[in-house]
């Protein structure tokens, strides 16, 4: 099981993406299905990896700049 506290990084800020979204919208549990599980340790590792992948995709950005780059 993965959740708050399983973050591998907060990307330089105090609050994780999980904390920001759960404060704004409430918790949103998800399930990860994997047929190749060996034991609970394997299941925990897969859950934490999926959790952190989703956190890393939480915030994205795009920028534009006009002018001469030189």
C-alpha contacts under 8 A as a table, 3 or more apart, distances in Angstrom:
res1	aa1	res2	aa2	distance
1	X	43	X	7.68
1	X	44	X	5.45
1	X	47	X	5.89
1	X	48	X	7.15
2	X	6	X	5.88
2	X	44	X	6.95
2	X	47	X	5.60
2	X	48	X	5.06
2	X	51	X	6.45
3	X	6	X	5.57
3	X	7	X	7.79
3	X	48	X	7.75
3	X	51	X	7.20
4	X	7	X	6.85
4	X	18	X	6.78
4	X	19	X	7.46
6	X	48	X	6.36
6	X	51	X	7.83
6	X	52	X	7.66
7	X	10	X	7.01
7	X	16	X	7.51
7	X	48	X	7.92
7	X	51	X	7.80
7	X	52	X	6.01
7	X	55	X	7.93
8	X	52	X	6.74
9	X	12	X	7.69
9	X	16	X	7.79
10	X	13	X	5.61
10	X	14	X	6.69
10	X	15	X	6.48
10	X	16	X	4.97
10	X	17	X	7.51
11	X	16	X	7.92
13	X	16	X	7.29
15	X	18	X	7.98
15	X	19	X	5.99
15	X	20	X	6.69
16	X	19	X	5.25
16	X	20	X	6.41
16	X	55	X	7.78
17	X	20	X	5.12
17	X	21	X	6.08
17	X	55	X	5.74
17	X	58	X	6.23
17	X	59	X	7.62
18	X	21	X	5.35
18	X	22	X	5.90
18	X	55	X	6.75
19	X	22	X	5.25
19	X	23	X	5.96
20	X	23	X	5.36
20	X	24	X	6.33
21	X	24	X	5.07
21	X	25	X	5.77
21	X	26	X	7.02
21	X	27	X	7.84
22	X	25	X	5.21
22	X	26	X	4.20
22	X	27	X	4.95
22	X	28	X	7.58
23	X	26	X	5.81
32	X	47	X	6.82
32	X	50	X	7.66
34	X	37	X	6.38
37	X	40	X	7.85
37	X	42	X	6.09
37	X	43	X	6.14
38	X	42	X	6.03
38	X	43	X	7.65
39	X	42	X	5.35
39	X	43	X	6.38
40	X	43	X	4.83
40	X	44	X	6.07
41	X	44	X	5.15
41	X	45	X	6.28
42	X	45	X	5.15
42	X	46	X	6.25
43	X	46	X	5.19
43	X	47	X	6.12
44	X	47	X	5.05
44	X	48	X	6.10
45	X	48	X	5.21
45	X	49	X	6.12
46	X	49	X	5.13
46	X	50	X	6.18
47	X	50	X	5.20
47	X	51	X	6.07
48	X	51	X	4.96
48	X	52	X	6.10
49	X	52	X	5.26
49	X	53	X	6.11
50	X	53	X	5.07
50	X	54	X	6.30
51	X	54	X	5.28
51	X	55	X	6.32
52	X	55	X	4.90
52	X	56	X	6.12
53	X	56	X	5.19
53	X	57	X	6.41
54	X	57	X	5.09
54	X	58	X	6.19
55	X	58	X	4.97
55	X	59	X	7.84
56	X	59	X	6.94
57	X	60	X	6.68
